[in-house]
Amino acid sequence: MIRTFIGQTLLRDRYRLLRTGAVALSLLASAIGWAQEPIPTSRLTFEQAVLKSLQSHPQLAGYNYQLEAATARAAQAGIRPRPELGLVVEDVAGTGDFNNIESAQTTLGITWLLQGELIDKRIEAARSKTGVIEIQRQILELEVAADTARYFLQAMAQQERMVLAHSAVEQARDALVDIRRQVAAGKVPQADASRAEAELERRALAAEDVEHELDIAKYRLAAQWGERTPGFGALEGSLVTPVPAIDIPQLRAEVAGNPNLAIFLSRERVAEAEIALARAEAGIQWRIDAGIRRLESTDDYSLVAGIAIPLGSRERNRDRVAALMAEQNRYRAEMNAKVIELETRVYMLAQQLQHSRHVAEALSLKIIPSLELAHSDTRTAYRQGKYSYYELVAAQQDLIEARLSFLEAQYRAHLYLIEIEKLTGLSLMQLSENVK
């Protein structure tokens, strides 16, 4: 079942990736939610979000009824034809010796249509369709889990952007205090303080925008399990956690486990069952009659029995069989095309994942430390009157943009990881251990 798959791969490893290094964001609880509603304070983990969506997603409920209907149809297919009870009166109301009831022959009989093998084939054909529905439900469960993972990451990205936005506000506020002190000492003009005040307002507006985006992301996430209002506060986890290394050839080889390929095999089995049913329907179906006859003229009774065998060729369903065999071949061709499509998709995602990892590493290890040093030096030089206010703001902005770029690179890497897990059904933590 897909829940087992999610528990072994997507849930366990993504949860392990995200729960470490969690950012303390309790201040968000006061900034998100409708003013008239109680503000939720519980933290939501990645694992909880995926499990909630698998248990309560609105679309998944319909498949339970589809399976019930398919099971009922399979049971109905096993019902045999009802025996027929017949009454025949002969040699009565005629002419001559047969003009009255004394010459009548009355036969009471029962007829059975023997469909033993045919019934079995009908049951098999009906049950094979149940398998298709089950695979379709697994595909939807995988889609729901992957969508929930994406929405969780989107909300987490907004949550961490909120941290950066608040940090930028505090940075601008500290800068304003510092500049006002410089103005009071006559070291910088009043215009610098006015510009710093405007910069503080811009940063505050930017933080407010992120608050709205976070609120929207939470509502989208909560809708995955049918909630109209999020019942959670902050999200547990961090995008700073590095994404594991991957083995691209192994990923492409594991595409065969995707349920989107299993659906073709299931449909091929349905066609095979329908071919067997068509051949059984074209075969001989025996009909047996048995009964008792009364002869009025002699006041005697006798037993009667008979058998009926349909005439004609067993090949009368050959065109239907040929059509079903053509469908089987079509499913095989479509599955081969899907395999190529999925392998190509996995390769593209893996390349994008590696690039995002490279960008995040470069930003984390080289660019951001250099910009932090540059910002510190620029701030010191500004206090000494060596740099202008514009150079100070430029250094601050470069550092903020680099941190946002790092967050975006990590966010994209985690998204690519989710898509790869969805297409392959593998745990990338296990793959990483194999690479090592």
C-alpha positions in Angstrom: 0.0 0.0 0.0 1.1 3.5 -0.7 0.9 4.4 3.0 3.6 1.9 3.7 5.7 3.3 0.9 5.2 6.8 2.2 6.1 5.7 5.7 9.3 4.1 4.5 10.5 6.8 2.1 8.9 10.2 1.8 7.8 10.5 5.4 10.7 9.1 7.3 13.5 10.7 5.4 12.0 14.0 4.6 10.9 14.4 8.2 14.4 13.5 9.3 15.7 16.2 6.9 13.3 18.9 8.0 13.0 18.4 11.7 16.6 19.0 12.5 17.9 22.5 12.8 14.4 23.9 13.5 14.1 27.7 13.7 12.5 29.2 16.7 9.5 31.2 15.3 7.1 31.4 18.1 6.7 35.2 17.3 4.7 34.2 14.2 1.8 32.9 16.2 0.8 36.5 17.0 1.1 37.6 13.4 -0.9 35.0 11.6 -4.6 34.2 11.7 -7.9 36.2 11.8 -8.1 38.7 14.6 -11.4 37.4 15.8 -10.3 33.8 16.0 -8.1 32.0 18.6 -4.6 31.8 17.4 -3.3 28.2 17.1 -0.1 27.6 18.9 0.7 23.9 18.1 3.6 23.2 15.8 3.0 21.0 12.8 5.7 18.5 11.6 6.2 17.2 8.0 5.1 13.7 9.0 1.9 14.9 10.6 1.0 16.9 7.6 1.4 14.0 5.2 -0.4 11.5 7.4 -3.3 14.0 7.9 -3.7 14.4 4.1 -3.6 10.6 3.5 -6.2 10.1 6.2 -8.6 12.9 5.4 -8.0 14.3 1.9 -11.5 14.9 0.3 -10.7 13.2 -3.0 -9.5 10.0 -1.4 -12.9 9.3 0.3 -14.5 8.6 -3.1 -12.2 5.7 -3.9 -13.6 3.7 -0.9 -17.0 3.9 -2.5 -15.6 2.9 -5.9 -14.0 -0.1 -4.3 -17.3 -1.0 -2.6 -19.1 -0.8 -6.0 -16.4 -2.9 -7.7 -16.6 -5.6 -5.0 -20.4 -5.6 -5.3 -20.1 -6.0 -9.1 -17.7 -8.9 -8.7 -20.1 -10.6 -6.3 -23.0 -10.0 -8.7 -20.9 -11.6 -11.5 -20.8 -14.8 -9.5 -24.6 -15.2 -9.4 -25.7 -18.1 -11.7 -28.7 -18.0 -14.0 -32.0 -19.0 -12.2 -33.5 -22.4 -13.2 -36.6 -22.1 -15.2 -39.8 -23.9 -14.3 -42.0 -24.7 -17.2 -45.5 -26.2 -17.7 -46.5 -27.6 -21.2 -50.0 -28.9 -22.1 -50.2 -30.9 -25.4 -52.8 -32.7 -27.4 -55.8 -30.7 -26.2 -58.5 -28.6 -27.8 -57.8 -30.1 -31.2 -60.0 -32.2 -33.5 -61.1 -35.8 -33.5 -59.5 -37.8 -30.7 -57.8 -34.6 -29.4 -60.9 -32.4 -29.0 -61.0 -32.7 -25.2 -58.8 -33.0 -22.2 -58.8 -36.8 -22.0 -56.1 -36.8 -24.6 -54.0 -34.2 -23.0 -50.3 -34.7 -22.1 -49.1 -32.3 -19.3 -45.4 -31.9 -18.7 -43.9 -30.0 -15.7 -40.2 -29.5 -16.1 -37.2 -27.5 -14.9 -34.3 -26.2 -17.1 -30.7 -25.5 -16.0 -28.2 -23.5 -18.1 -24.7 -24.8 -17.2 -22.3 -21.9 -17.0 -19.7 -23.1 -14.5 -16.5 -21.9 -16.4 -18.3 -18.8 -17.8 -19.3 -17.7 -14.3 -15.6 -18.1 -13.1 -14.4 -16.0 -16.0 -17.0 -13.3 -15.3 -15.8 -13.2 -11.7 -12.2 -12.9 -12.7 -13.0 -10.1 -15.2 -14.9 -8.2 -12.5 -12.2 -8.6 -9.9 -9.5 -7.5 -12.3 -11.2 -4.1 -12.5 -11.0 -3.8 -8.8 -7.2 -4.0 -9.1 -7.3 -1.0 -11.5 -9.2 1.0 -8.9 -6.8 0.1 -6.2 -3.8 1.2 -8.3 -5.6 4.5 -9.2 -6.1 5.1 -5.5 -2.4 4.5 -4.8 -1.6 7.0 -7.6 -3.9 9.5 -6.0 -2.4 8.9 -2.6 1.0 9.4 -3.9 -0.1 12.7 -5.6 -1.7 13.8 -2.4 1.4 13.1 -0.3 3.6 14.8 -2.8 1.3 17.9 -3.0 1.2 18.1 0.8 5.0 17.9 0.9 5.2 20.7 -1.6 2.7 22.9 0.3 4.5 22.2 3.5 7.8 23.3 2.0 6.1 26.4 0.5 4.8 27.3 4.0 8.1 26.6 5.6 9.9 28.8 3.0 7.5 31.7 3.8 8.1 31.0 7.5 11.9 31.3 7.0 11.5 34.3 4.8 9.6 35.8 7.7 12.6 35.3 9.9 14.8 37.1 7.3 12.3 39.9 6.9 12.1 40.5 10.6 15.9 40.3 10.8 16.0 43.0 8.1 13.6 45.1 10.0 15.7 44.9 13.1 18.8 45.6 11.1 17.2 48.7 9.6 16.0 49.8 13.1 19.5 49.4 14.6 20.9 51.3 11.6 18.4 54.1 12.2 19.4 54.4 15.9 23.1 54.4 14.9 22.5 57.1 12.2 20.5 59.3 14.5 23.4 59.1 16.9 25.8 60.1 14.1 23.5 63.0 13.1 23.4 64.3 16.7 27.1 64.2 16.8 27.3 66.2 13.5 29.1 63.4 11.6 26.4 62.8 9.0 23.6 64.9 7.5 20.0 64.7 8.6 19.1 63.4 5.1 20.8 60.1 6.0 18.4 59.7 9.0 15.4 60.5 6.8 16.6 57.8 4.3 17.1 55.3 7.1 13.5 56.0 8.3 12.2 55.4 4.8 14.3 52.2 4.6 12.8 51.0 7.9 9.3 51.5 6.6 10.1 49.6 3.3 11.5 46.7 5.3 8.4 46.6 7.6 6.1 46.6 4.5 8.1 43.7 3.0 7.7 41.8 6.3 4.0 42.4 6.1 3.9 41.0 2.6 5.6 37.8 3.8 3.1 37.5 6.6 0.2 37.5 4.1 2.0 34.9 1.9 2.6 32.7 4.9 -1.0 32.9 5.9 -2.1 31.8 2.3 0.4 29.0 2.3 -0.9 27.7 5.7 -4.5 27.7 4.4 -3.5 25.8 1.2 -1.7 23.3 3.4 -4.6 22.8 5.8 -7.0 22.3 2.9 -5.1 19.1 2.1 -6.9 17.4 5.0 -10.2 19.2 4.6 -9.6 22.0 7.2 -11.0 25.4 6.2 -8.9 27.2 8.9 -5.4 26.1 9.9 -5.4 24.4 13.3 -1.7 24.7 13.7 0.8 27.5 14.4 4.4 27.4 13.3 5.9 24.6 11.2 8.5 22.3 12.6 11.7 22.1 10.6 14.2 24.0 8.6 15.2 24.4 4.9 18.8 24.9 5.9 19.3 21.2 6.3 21.5 20.0 3.4 19.9 17.8 0.7 21.6 14.4 0.3 23.7 13.3 -2.6 22.1 11.1 -5.3 23.0 8.4 -7.8 21.3 9.3 -11.1 21.7 5.9 -12.8 20.2 4.1 -9.8 17.3 6.6 -9.7 16.5 6.0 -13.3 16.6 2.2 -12.8 14.1 2.4 -9.9 11.4 4.2 -12.0 9.8 0.7 -12.5 8.3 1.0 -9.0 6.1 4.0 -10.0 2.4 3.2 -9.6 1.8 5.1 -12.9 3.5 2.1 -14.6 1.6 -0.4 -12.5 -1.7 0.9 -13.9 -0.7 -0.3 -17.3 0.0 -3.7 -16.0 -3.3 -3.8 -14.2 -5.2 -2.7 -17.3 -3.4 -5.4 -19.3 -4.6 -8.0 -16.8 -8.1 -6.6 -17.2 -7.9 -7.1 -21.0 -6.5 -10.6 -20.4 -9.5 -11.5 -18.2 -11.9 -10.1 -20.7 -10.3 -12.1 -23.5 -10.7 -15.3 -21.4 -14.4 -14.3 -20.8 -15.0 -13.7 -24.5 -13.6 -17.1 -25.4 -15.7 -18.7 -22.7 -18.9 -17.0 -23.9 -18.2 -18.3 -27.4 -17.9 -21.9 -26.1 -20.6 -24.4 -25.7 -23.2 -23.7 -22.9 -25.2 -26.9 -22.2 -28.8 -26.6 -21.2 -30.4 -29.6 -19.4 -34.2 -30.2 -19.1 -35.9 -32.6 -16.7 -39.5 -33.1 -15.6 -42.5 -35.3 -15.2 -45.3 -35.9 -17.7 -48.9 -37.0 -17.2 -50.9 -38.8 -19.9 -54.6 -38.2 -19.3 -55.7 -40.9 -21.7 -54.1 -43.7 -19.6 -53.8 -41.9 -16.3 -50.1 -42.6 -16.3 -46.9 -40.6 -15.4 -43.5 -40.7 -17.0 -40.2 -38.9 -16.6 -38.8 -36.7 -19.4 -35.2 -35.4 -19.8 -33.4 -33.5 -22.5 -30.2 -31.7 -23.4 -29.6 -28.7 -25.8 -26.3 -27.8 -27.3 -25.8 -24.5 -29.2 -24.7 -24.8 -32.8 -22.1 -22.6 -34.4 -18.4 -22.0 -34.4 -16.3 -21.3 -31.2 -14.7 -18.4 -33.1 -17.8 -16.2 -33.2 -16.1 -13.8 -30.7 -12.8 -13.7 -32.5 -13.2 -10.0 -33.5 -13.8 -9.1 -29.9 -10.8 -11.1 -28.8 -8.7 -9.4 -31.5 -9.8 -6.0 -30.3 -8.9 -6.9 -26.7 -5.5 -8.2 -27.7 -4.9 -4.9 -29.6 -5.7 -3.1 -26.4 -3.2 -5.2 -24.5 -0.5 -4.3 -27.1 -1.5 -0.6 -26.7 -1.0 -0.8 -22.9 2.4 -2.3 -23.4 3.4 0.4 -25.9 2.1 3.2 -23.6 3.9 1.7 -20.6 7.2 1.7 -22.5 6.6 5.3 -23.5 5.8 6.2 -19.9 9.0 4.5 -18.7 11.1 6.7 -21.0 9.2 9.8 -20.0 9.7 9.0 -16.2 13.4 8.2 -16.7 13.9 11.5 -18.5 12.0 13.4 -15.9 14.1 11.8 -13.1 17.3 12.7 -14.9 16.2 16.3 -15.4 15.1 16.7 -11.8 18.3 15.1 -10.5 20.4 17.5 -12.6 18.4 20.5 -11.2 18.8 19.1 -7.7 22.5 18.9 -8.1 22.7 22.4 -9.4 20.6 23.8 -6.5 22.8 22.0 -4.1 25.9 23.5 -5.7 24.3 27.0 -5.6 23.3 26.6 -1.9 26.8 25.4 -1.0 28.5 28.3 -2.8 26.2 30.8 -1.1 26.6 29.2 2.3 30.3 28.7 2.3 31.6 31.5 0.2 29.3 34.3 -0.8 27.3 34.9 2.4 30.5 34.9 4.7 32.2 37.4 2.3 29.1 39.6 2.3 28.8 39.5 6.1 32.4 40.6 6.4 31.8 43.3 3.7 28.7 44.6 5.6 30.6 44.7 8.9 33.5 46.6 7.3 31.2 49.0 5.5 29.3 49.8 8.7 32.5 50.5 10.5 33.7 52.7 7.6 30.4 54.6 7.5 30.7 55.4 11.2 34.2 56.8 10.4 32.8 58.9 7.6 34.6 57.0 4.9 31.5 55.6 3.2 28.2 57.2 2.3 24.8 56.0 3.4 24.1 54.5 -0.1 27.1 52.3 0.2 25.9 51.1 3.6 22.5 50.3 2.3 24.0 48.5 -0.7 26.0 46.3 1.6 22.9 45.5 3.7 20.9 44.7 0.6 23.5 42.5 -0.9 23.6 40.4 2.3 19.8 40.2 2.5 19.5 39.1 -1.1 22.3 36.5 -0.7 20.5 35.0 2.3 17.2 34.9 0.3 19.0 33.3 -2.6 20.3 30.6 -0.3 16.9 30.0 1.1 15.5 29.8 -2.5 18.2 27.3 -3.6 17.5 25.1 -0.6 13.7 25.3 -1.2 14.1 24.3 -4.8 16.5 21.4 -3.9 13.9 20.0 -1.4 11.2 20.4 -4.0 13.2 18.5 -6.6 13.9 15.8 -3.9 10.2 15.3 -3.3 9.5 15.0 -7.1 12.3 12.4 -7.4 10.9 10.4 -4.5 7.5 10.5 -6.0 8.7 9.2 -9.4 11.0 6.5 -8.0 9.6 5.4 -4.7 13.1 5.3 -3.2 14.5 6.8 0.0 17.2 9.2 -0.9 18.8 8.9 2.4 19.4 5.2 1.6 20.7 6.2 -1.8 23.0 8.7 -0.2 24.4 6.0 2.0 25.0 3.8 -1.1 26.9 6.7 -2.8 29.1 7.0 0.2 
